[in-house]
Amino acid sequence: MKDQILLKSGVEEELLKELEESGTGIMYMPIMKSPEEWDIIQKYDINVAAAELIFTDLDSEFLSPEFMGRLKKAGIAPWVNAITLNDEIILSGLLDDNNAIKIGFDETWGKLIDMGFEIIQTDWPALLKGYISNKSNEK
């Protein structure tokens, strides 16, 4: 069942080294808070399948086409957490679930999709699925 496991953690070199030394090839997803963490991850021979990018504002280097392109070229699916935890912890530059419902899907989830995110973590999967389906039908 190891092909069904996705390990997720912050970027800590001791954990990355242990995963590399395990030789299991288990899929891994780093939770990255800075682009420099991507450089750390690349030093290890591990099976990175996705990368959760945490950003507090829309000026983050994570959102640049260059950074997204680097991930996608490496076969890494960009993941964003749109869940609203509270007013203090910002995971997706306020392009979150609460604002999707208050402001609009195009202005939040739509922007995340346009930025290149392939996976959106949400508390509202049915709403997001409906939005994506409707958006696809419009094309």
Salt bridges, closest charged atoms under 4 A:
GLU13 OE1 - LYS43 NZ 3.32
GLU21 OE2 - LYS17 NZ 3.87
ASP39 OD1 - ARG70 NH2 3.40
GLU52 OE1 - LYS8 NZ 2.80
GLU118 OE2 - LYS72 NZ 3.66
